[in-house]
């Protein structure tokens, strides 16, 4: 899948699947390519990746037909420009709560390469010259803008946020959203599920993608799709490694009749 095809899928309602990639190992992309994904999610908000390492990952996954969506550390238009220069197919901006933040991100992602005063004029409605507009439109098809909705203020501003042109999807950050709602990590709580459904419904009604990154049970993730999501980021490479290694080691111990206590049983997930 290309970045253009991913954007089209999000806008038309086709369901797409990705996972969070933590490992920068050069052996990893070839393995990931065979897992049935439509895209990969690379997080630089919580994961320590340097710029050169990130660029290598983006270029490699793009070449393998897995558009890399990179979450930047903050909703900073300069950070968005930096990851796009490195090869990201799209930018995920964390903890966005205002229209002003979205507009600045739109300028960085959708109105490239315009900067400075000219950019502010265009964000205010000034039309570019025909040749410049043609040039910009040719590139914008390959750059996605995805907004993280992770708080009560963001939900309260969702109609205004969705009215900003150029957004390809909104993505729920479930941990931060549940905390903002006062029900931390209570994934079955009516307040959390109602908030998710509201975000999904409004996004889909606006003709853009509606997504969530989640690491819980298959049943929980299927419920988000039933509530209206068409973009699911399932778990993370490190979490899946931990889960399946533990299951296989438990099976080996059981088969061998080994019953001693298991040390280092931390099961924390990203």
Rosetta blueprint (number, residue, H / E / L):
1 X L
2 X L
3 X H
4 X H
5 X H
6 X H
7 X H
8 X H
9 X H
10 X H
11 X H
12 X H
13 X L
14 X L
15 X L
16 X E
17 X E
18 X E
19 X E
20 X E
21 X E
22 X L
23 X L
24 X L
25 X L
26 X L
27 X L
28 X H
29 X H
30 X H
31 X H
32 X H
33 X H
34 X L
35 X L
36 X L
37 X L
38 X L
39 X E
40 X E
41 X E
42 X E
43 X E
44 X L
45 X L
46 X L
47 X L
48 X L
49 X L
50 X L
51 X H
52 X H
53 X H
54 X H
55 X H
56 X H
57 X H
58 X H
59 X H
60 X H
61 X H
62 X H
63 X H
64 X L
65 X L
66 X L
67 X E
68 X E
69 X E
70 X E
71 X E
72 X L
73 X L
74 X L
75 X L
76 X L
77 X H
78 X H
79 X H
80 X H
81 X H
82 X H
83 X H
84 X H
85 X H
86 X L
87 X L
88 X L
89 X L
90 X E
91 X E
92 X E
93 X E
94 X L
95 X L
96 X L
97 X L
98 X L
99 X H
100 X H
101 X H
102 X H
103 X H
104 X H
105 X H
106 X H
107 X H
108 X H
109 X H
110 X H
111 X L
112 X L
113 X L
114 X L
115 X L
116 X H
117 X H
118 X H
119 X H
120 X H
121 X H
122 X H
123 X H
124 X L
125 X L
126 X L
127 X L
128 X L
129 X L
130 X H
131 X H
132 X H
133 X H
134 X H
135 X H
136 X H
137 X H
138 X H
139 X H
140 X H
141 X L
142 X L
143 X L
144 X E
145 X E
146 X E
147 X E
148 X E
149 X E
150 X L
151 X L
152 X H
153 X H
154 X H
155 X H
156 X H
157 X L
158 X H
159 X H
160 X H
161 X H
162 X H
163 X L
164 X L
165 X L
166 X L
167 X L
168 X L
169 X E
170 X E
171 X E
172 X E
173 X E
174 X H
175 X H
176 X H
177 X H
178 X H
179 X H
180 X H
181 X L
182 X L
183 X L
184 X L
185 X L
186 X L
187 X L
188 X L
189 X L
190 X H
191 X H
192 X H
193 X H
194 X H
195 X H
196 X H
197 X H
198 X H
199 X H
200 X H
201 X H
202 X H
203 X H
204 X H
205 X H
206 X L
207 X L
208 X L
209 X E
210 X E
211 X E
212 X E
213 X E
214 X E
215 X L
216 X L
217 X L
218 X H
219 X H
220 X H
221 X H
222 X H
223 X H
224 X H
225 X H
226 X H
227 X L
228 X L
229 X L
230 X L
231 X E
232 X E
233 X E
234 X E
235 X E
236 X E
237 X H
238 X H
239 X H
240 X H
241 X H
242 X H
243 X H
244 X H
245 X H
246 X H
247 X H
248 X H
249 X H
250 X H
251 X H
252 X H
253 X H
254 X H
255 X H
256 X H
257 X L
258 X L
259 X L
260 X L
261 X L
262 X L
263 X L
264 X L
265 X L
266 X L
267 X L
268 X L
269 X L
270 X L
